[in-house]
Every structure is written in C-alpha cells, then in structure tokens.
Amino acid sequence: MQTKFLSIRDICYIAIFTAVIAALSPLSIPMPYVSITLSSFVIPFSAVVLGAKRGTIATIAYLLLGAMGMPIFSNFGGGLGMLFGPTGGFLFAFPLYAFFAGWGADRNHWIWLTAGLLFGVALLYLGGILQWCLVTGNSPAIAFTWVVPLLPTEALKVVLAGVLGRKVRSVLARHTLPES
C-alpha cells in the first residue's frame, strides 16, 4: 500500500503554522543593520512542534508568500527584493533552521533537540552573514560585529522555542485523534 506524502491533518497543521509564522515574523525591533525579529523564534518553535518535514514545508510556504509580495518579512517587508537584499541570507537559511530544529525534536531527546537548534541557528547566522557580505561588499569580520549584539536575544529565543515547542508538541500528541 502506498502512503501519502502529506495527510489532510499534515496540510492543516502546515497551513496553521505558516499563518502563525507570517503573523509574527513582521514584528521586530529595528537595529542599525539587522533587526531583532520574532521569525527566529517562531520558525524553530513551529519546527519543534511539527517536526522536520512539516516545519520545513511551513517555512518554505512562508518564504513563498513573502516572495510574492505579502508584507510578512521583518518590518512588514515583502517581495523578491527582501530575499536578495542584504538580510536575505537569513530568509534563505530559515528552511535549514526549521529542518534541523524539527529533526532534533523528532528524535525525542533533549540532547538531539539542543543539537538541532544550535546547528540550525548557526546555519541561520552563517547564511545571513554570507549574503550580507556578498551584497554590501563588507568583510565577515564587520558583519560579525554587527550581529554580536543579537546573540543574547537569539539564545533566549532558541531556549524558548525548544522548551515551549516540546510542550505544545506533547499536548497536540495527547489531544489529536488518530488518523484513519
């Protein structure tokens, strides 16, 4: 018997969490070069709740909606200009962050979850710094000095995404009817 790639329940969860990501990601605190955004909390949170496959798909759906011009990126931006602008590397790295956060959560142990979240956030910053350097022509050292002030809030978002995401995931698992 052939199994479906996505069930109706999967599609509903993906749609709900895509909407949550789109609603919370524009909220940000402007900084001189890179804003502090809720997207770097809500994307790993969604992936921890949904798992690697569904969390990554929800993140890609969010990026596609933003690329089409919906004002759902930081500071209510949208369009291809945001993806290919100085901070677009963060956007392009979000699916990788979601995948690794969800991958860690799927292993159902805090060590794997922590590893997935930390690896994902490292890829997020690597992607963000690389594209910023390519677009602006500045060195990685300068870019790194501009993102250092973001690291304490990023650490808090990683911890909250892991702790709250695991809690929501366990509640959903207990209260979801089995698929038929």
C-alpha positions in Angstrom: 0.0 0.0 0.0 1.3 3.4 -0.9 1.4 6.1 1.8 0.6 9.7 1.2 3.4 12.3 1.4 1.1 14.6 3.4 -2.2 13.7 5.1 -5.1 16.2 5.4 -4.0 16.7 9.1 -0.4 17.5 7.9 -1.7 20.0 5.4 -3.9 21.7 8.1 -1.0 21.9 10.6 1.3 23.3 7.9 -1.3 25.9 7.0 -1.9 26.9 10.6 1.8 27.2 11.4 2.5 29.1 8.1 -0.1 31.6 9.2 1.5 31.8 12.7 4.9 32.4 11.2 3.5 35.0 8.8 1.6 36.8 11.6 4.6 37.0 14.0 7.6 37.4 11.7 7.0 41.0 10.7 7.2 42.1 14.4 10.7 43.3 15.0 12.9 45.7 16.9 14.9 47.8 14.3 18.6 47.8 14.9 21.3 49.6 12.8 21.9 46.7 10.4 19.8 43.7 11.3 16.6 43.8 13.2 15.7 41.6 16.1 12.7 39.6 14.8 10.3 37.1 16.1 10.8 35.0 13.0 14.0 33.5 14.5 11.7 32.3 17.4 8.6 31.3 15.6 10.3 29.3 12.9 12.2 26.9 15.2 9.2 26.8 17.5 7.0 25.7 14.6 9.5 23.1 13.5 9.8 21.7 17.0 6.0 21.3 17.2 5.6 20.0 13.7 8.8 18.0 13.1 11.3 18.3 10.3 9.2 17.7 7.3 6.1 19.7 8.2 8.1 22.5 9.8 10.3 22.9 6.8 7.3 22.9 4.4 5.6 25.6 6.6 8.7 27.7 6.5 9.1 27.3 2.7 5.4 28.3 2.3 6.0 31.4 4.4 9.0 32.3 2.2 7.0 31.8 -1.0 4.2 34.1 0.3 6.7 36.7 1.2 8.5 36.4 -2.1 5.1 37.1 -3.8 5.0 40.4 -2.1 3.0 39.8 1.1 4.3 42.1 3.8 5.3 39.2 6.2 9.1 39.6 6.5 10.7 41.7 9.2 9.4 45.3 9.5 6.4 44.3 7.2 8.6 43.9 4.2 7.9 41.6 1.3 8.9 40.7 -2.3 12.0 39.4 -4.0 14.0 42.4 -3.0 13.9 41.3 0.6 15.2 37.8 -0.4 18.0 39.1 -2.5 18.9 42.1 -0.3 21.5 42.4 2.4 19.5 40.4 5.0 18.0 37.8 2.6 20.6 35.2 3.7 18.7 34.9 6.9 15.5 34.3 5.0 17.1 31.6 2.7 18.6 29.9 5.8 15.2 29.6 7.6 14.2 26.3 5.9 17.5 24.8 7.1 16.9 26.1 10.6 13.4 24.6 10.6 14.7 21.3 9.2 17.4 20.9 11.9 15.2 22.1 14.7 12.5 19.7 13.7 15.0 16.9 13.1 16.2 17.3 16.7 12.6 17.3 18.0 11.8 14.2 16.0 14.4 12.3 17.9 12.5 12.9 21.1 15.5 13.6 23.3 16.7 17.0 24.6 20.3 16.4 23.5 19.2 15.9 19.9 16.8 18.8 20.1 19.6 21.1 21.5 22.0 19.9 18.8 19.4 20.6 16.1 18.5 24.0 17.4 22.1 25.1 17.8 23.2 23.7 14.4 20.1 25.4 12.8 20.8 28.8 14.4 24.5 28.6 13.4 23.4 28.0 9.7 21.0 30.9 10.1 23.7 33.3 11.0 26.2 31.8 8.5 23.7 32.4 5.7 22.8 35.8 7.0 26.4 36.9 7.3 27.5 35.5 3.9 24.7 37.1 1.9 25.2 40.4 3.8 28.9 40.4 2.8 28.1 39.5 -0.8 25.5 42.2 -1.2 27.3 45.0 0.7 30.9 44.1 -0.1 31.9 44.3 3.6 34.1 41.7 5.3 32.7 38.9 7.5 34.5 40.4 10.5 32.4 43.6 10.2 29.2 41.6 9.7 30.0 39.5 12.8 30.5 42.6 14.9 27.0 43.8 13.8 25.3 40.5 14.7 27.1 40.0 18.1 24.5 42.3 19.9 21.8 39.9 18.6 23.3 36.8 20.1 21.9 37.1 23.7 18.3 37.5 22.4 18.9 34.7 19.9 20.0 32.4 22.7 16.8 33.2 24.6 14.7 32.6 21.5 16.4 29.2 21.0 15.7 28.1 24.5 12.1 29.3 24.4 11.5 27.6 21.0 12.8 24.3 22.4 11.0 24.3 25.7 7.7 25.7 24.5 7.8 23.8 21.3 8.2 20.5 23.1 5.4 21.3 25.4 3.0 22.2 22.6 4.1 19.1 20.7 3.3 16.8 23.6 -0.1 18.5 24.2 -1.0 18.1 20.5 0.1 14.4 20.6 -2.2 13.7 23.5 -5.2 15.5 22.2 -5.1 14.6 18.5 -7.3 11.9 17.2 -5.5 9.1 15.4 -5.6 9.2 11.6 -7.9 6.8 9.9 
